[in-house]
């Protein structure tokens, strides 16, 4: 597992969801050279060379993809698009209010709720 991506992901989640980030509900695993964040065994976020991607429900993805700089997730340059994920630009990652909302929605979606 890439320590740089892991540290970036942990820092982001400490800001966005400190109560969950400090529990056993959260775990991390290597995913195609990136690091995936899992809550209760379900992946909801990924961090790698591409940046940070959240797994989001279709209605939220429709809204998020209207934002400038949001991209589809591909683990490899010519790999297939991970349709449930949005790679977020820095300006969204630095907007704590929006980031908290999106991470919360991602966790709920990944957990089936």
Order of alpha helices (4+ residues) and beta strands (2+ residues): alpha-alpha-beta-beta-beta-beta-alpha-beta-beta-alpha-alpha
